[in-house]
Amino acid sequence: MDVVVLMRVLTVNPGSSSLKLSLLEDDDTPVTEVSGSREELAELISELPRPDAAGVRFVHGGADFTAPVLVDGPVTERLRGLADLAPLHQPASLHALAEITGTLPGVPAVACFDTAFHATLPDEAATYALPRVWRDRFGLRRFGFHGLSFSYAVRRAGELLDTDPGALRMVVCHLGSGASLAAVAEGRSIDTTMGFTPLEGLVMASRAGSIDPGIPLWLMKHGLTRDEVNDGLEQDSGLRGLAGTGDMRELRRLAEDRDVPALAALDVYHHRLRACAAAMVAALGGLDVLVFTGGVGEHDPSVRFRLAADLAFLGVAVDPDGNADADGDADVSAAGAAVRTLVVTAREDLEIAAEVRRVLSAG
C-alpha cells in the first residue's frame, strides 16, 4: 500500500443507542459533525462527502487488539467474538462497520480501540487474583477503557501546558455516563479504574461500578436470572439506582431542592471518585496534573470543585471563578497550586482520525 499523506477521514463513534459522526479534512478541519440513531447511519453516511478512509470506535479489543487495525473479513470475525465483553457497545460498533462497508465500498475502515491505550498496564495492575486455570483459559485480566479519550486528553494537556506530556504524572478523569480514571506516567497508562468489562470502578450513570462480587452470586442463588442481574448492573444501577436518574444535570436540580436520594447519590458518587482518584495518585507516586474530560468532567464545575477539595492535601486547588466559567479547554488551577488542573474537551474523533492515518500511512 502506498503511503497516505492527505486523508479526509470519517470517524464513527457509536454509543449503546446513538452515534456521532465527524468528517475531518486532512488537517482535522471539520467538514461536518452529525449525530443520530444507529438505524439512520447508512442514510447519514450517504449524505456526506465521500471520505478517503473511515475509523470506527470499538470499546473492547480484548487481548488480540492492542493497536488500531485495518479491517478485513478475519478481523471482523474476531471482533464479533468480543461482543459479549461489552454488550451495550460492541454490537453497535459492528453494525457501524457493516454499514460503512455497504455504503462506502472501497473505502478502507480502521477499528480503533478504547482498550488499546491500556495495553501498557504493568502485570501487577492488569492481573486479577483468580485461579490461573481461569486466567489462562478465558483470558481474564484488566483491560481498561476510554482509551481514545485518555490518549487525546494526555496529548492536549501537554499542549495546554507547553510541556512534554511524558514528563508529567497525570490523573485523567473521563466522567460521563460511563466513567473511569487513568494514571498516566511517561505518557503511558499504568493503572485505571475499569477492568475486564466497563462495569468496574466508579459509580456511573446506570452502572454500579465496583461491588462485592458475591452480590451477583447471592442474587442468582436467591432467584434472579443471569440476564436480570446483568441488566440490573448495566442499566438500573449507579446514579439511576440511587436516585432514579442517571442524568447529572437532573440530579443537580433535585439536589438543589434538597431531594434526599439525590443528595445521597452525589455523596456516594464522590466518595468513590475521591477514593479511586487517590489510588491513581498512589500508583503514580505523586501528581503533577489533574485532567477532567467527558460530558460531566467538562460541563459540571461542581464535580471538579468537589474533587479538587477532596484532593487538596495533594496540592490540588481550582480557581472558583475560572472553574465555574470554564468553557472548552481551560486551565482552572488556583494561583500557586502545586498541581495543575485542566479541563479538556473530549475529542475522540481527532484521536480516531490520527490513528486511521497512522495505520494507513504505515501500509
N, C-alpha and C positions, 0 to 999 in steps of 0.2 A: 504494500500500500504506500502511495506517495505521501510525503509529509504534508500535513494540512496546516496551513498558517492562518488563513482567514476563514472563519466559520460563523454562520448565523445558526444559533442553537435554540431549539425549542426545549424548555425544561418542563417536566410534568411532575407535580408534587401531589400525589393522591393522599387524601385522608380516608377515614373509615366510611364517610358518606359523601364527601365533597372533594373537589380538587382545585388546584391552582396551576395555571399555565402561564409561562412567561417566554416570550420570543425576544432573544437578545442578539444584537448585531455583534460582529467580531470584537468590538471594543466595549462590549457589555451595555451599550446604549439600548434601553428597552424599546422594541418596536411596538409591543402591546403586552398587556397583562390582563388575563381574564380568569374568572372563577366560575364554577358550575358544578353540576352533578355528574357522576360517572356515566349516567345514561346519555348525557349531552356531549361526551368527549369527542366522538367522531365528527359530529357537526361543528364543534368549536375548532377542531384542527383543520377541517376543510375550508373554513372561512379565513384562516390565517395565511399570510405569505408562506411559500414553501421554504422550510429550513434546510440547511445543509446537513444537520445531524440533530439527534434528539437524545435527551437524557431523562431517565425515569428514576425517581427516588424509591428505593426499597428499604423498608425498615430493617429487615433481617437478612444478613448474608451468611449466617451460620459460620461454621469453621472453614467452609470451602472458599468463600469470597471475602478476602481481606483487602481488596482494592477494587476500583471500578473495572468493569469488564464489558467488552463488546459483545452484544447479544447475538447468539445464533440458536439453532434448534437444541443442541445439547445443553447449552446454558439455560435456556428456558425450562427444560425438563428439571434441571437441578434446582431452579428457583421454585418450581411448583412443589418440590419435595420439602421446602422450608415453610410452607403456608401455615402449618399448624403452630409454628413458633410465634407468629404474630397474626392471629386470625382476624383482627379488626382491620389490618392494613395490607398484609401481603397479597390477599386476593385482589384488592383494588389496584395494586401496582401491576399485577399480572394482567388484569383487564386493560389497564392503560397501555401496557406493552403490546397487547394484541391489537388494540385499536390503532396504535401508531403504525404497526406493521401493515395492517389492512388499508389504512387511509393514506399512508406515505410510502408506497413501495419504492425500494431502492435507497431510502434514507437510513443511514446507519443509526442504530439505537444503542445506547450505553446504559447499563444498570449501575446506579450509584448507591452505595450502602451506608446506612446510618451506623452500622456496627463497625465499619472499616477503621474509623478513627481510633477505636479502642483496641485494635489488634496489637498495640504496643503495651497493653497491660502486663505487668510482671506476673509471673506464675502465682505469687502469693496473693495477688489481688484478683486473679482470674479463677482460682481453684476453689471449688466447693468441697467442704469436708464430708464427702459422701463416699460410699464404698467404691473402690477402684473399678470393680466389675461394672458398676452402673456408669461411671465416668467414661470408661473405655468403650462400652457398648453403645451408649446413647450420646456421647459427645457432650456430656453435661459440664458446663463451665459458665463463667460470667462473660457476656459479650458486650453489654453496654449499648446505648442507643443515642439518638440525637446527634450523631457524629458529624453530619453535614453542617448543622447549625454550630456545633462547637468549633469545627475547623475554621469556618468563616469568622466566628467571633474572635478566635485567637489571633488570626491574621489581622483583622480590623483593629483589635486592641493595640497591636504593635504599631499600626499606622497612626492611631489617635495619640499614642504616647511618644511617637517618633523613636521607638526603641525596638530592637530585635526581640520578637516575642520569645525566642529561645532562651533569652536571658532572664525571663520573668517567671515567677511562681504564681500561677493563676488558679482561682476557683471560678469556673464559668457556670452560671445558673441559667439553664434553659427552663423557664417557667411558663407553661401554657396549660392547655387541657391535659396534655401529658407533660411530665416534668422530670428533669434529672439534673444532677450536678456532675461536673468533671474536675478532677485535679490534674492540672497541666504543668509539666516541668520540661524545660528544654523543647517546648513546642509539642510535646507528646503526652497522650493520656496515660497517667499512671494509676488512676483509680476513678471510679464512677459509681453512681448510686443504683442504676438499673443493672439487671443481671442477665439470666438466661432468656427471659422474656421481658417485655416492658412493664411488667407488674411490680417489680421490686423497687424499693426505695421510698421516695417522697409520697406524701398524700397528694393525690391528683384530683382532677375534676370528678371522675367517676371510677377511678381505680384505687384500690385500697393501699397500694404501696406495700412495704414490708409488714408482714404479720407473722404470728406464730404458725409455722407450717402444720402444726397439729390441728388448727381450727378447721381447714377444709376436710381433713380426715375425720374429725369428730362429727362434722355436719353430715358427711356422707354415711357415716355409721348410724346416724340418727334420722335417716330417711330422705335427705336431699339427694338428687341425682347429680352426676358429674356435670351435666350441662347447666343445671340450676346453680351449682357452686361457681362454675366458670362465668356464667352471665352475671352473677352477683358481684364477683370480684372485679370484673371488667367494666360493667355498666352501671351498677347500682351502689357502689361503694364510694370511697373518697368523700369529697365535699357534698356530693349528692346524697350519699348515705347518711351523712351527719346533719345536713341542714335542708335537704330537699332540692337543692340546686347545685350544679357544678359550675355555674357562671359566676366568676369572681365579682363582676360588676353588680349582679343581683345580690350576691352575698353581702357586699359592702352596703347596699341600700338597706337590706334587712338589719345589718349590724347597727347602722345609724339610728334605726328605730328601736334599738335595744332588744332585738329579737334574740332570745336566749340560745336556741340551737345555732343560729348564725354566729354569735359571739364565741360559742364553744367550738364550732368548726374552725374558726380562724385561729383559736388558741392551739388546737390540735395540729393544724397545718403548720403554724410557725414553730411549734415545739419540734416537729420532725425536721423542718427546714434548718433550724438552728443546729440541731444535733448532727445532721448529715453534713452541713457546711463545715462545722468544726472538725469532723472526721476527715474531710478532704484536706483541710489545712494541716492536720496532723500527718497525713500521708506525704505532704509536700515538705514538712519541716519548717513551715513559715509561709507568709503570704505577702506578695507584692501588689497584686491586682485582683479585685473582685469585679466580675463582669455579669451584668444582667441582660438577658435576651429572651425572646419568646413573647407571646402576647401579653402575659401577666408581667413578666420581667420588664418589658418595655413601657407598659402603659399604666402600671399601678405603683405610684410613688409610695403608697403606704407599705407595701410589701418590702420595697427597697429600704425604706427608712427603718422599719422594724428589724430587719435582718442586720442592717448596719449597727443598730443599737445593741443587738444581741452579741455582735462580734466586736464591740468597742474595745474589749480587753486585748484584742489583737492589733489595735491601731486603726480600725475601720471607723470612718465618720463621713457622713454626707452633709453637704451644704443644704439646709432646709429649703431655701428658695430655689436653688439650682435643681434640686431633686424634684420639687413639685412642678417646676416649669419645663423639665426636660422634654424635648421633642426631637425624635430621631437620635442619631449618635451623639453622645454627650459625656463629658467628664463631670460627674456630680460630686466629686470629692470635696470635703471641707478643707479650708485653707490649713496647711500644715499637717494634714493627716498622713500618717506613716504608710497607709495602704491607699492606693488609688482605686476609686470606684467608678466604673464606666457603665453606660447604657449603650448597647449595640443593637441596631435594628436587625432582626433575623433576615438573612438573605441567602437562604438555601439555594435559590435559583442561581445566584452567582457562583456558589461552590459547585453545583452540579455542572454548570456550563464550563467552568475551569477544568473539572475532571474529564468531561467529554473531550475537550480539546487536547488534554494531555494524552488520553488513551488513543485518539485517532492520529495525533501527531507522531506518537511513538511507532505507529504502524504495527 
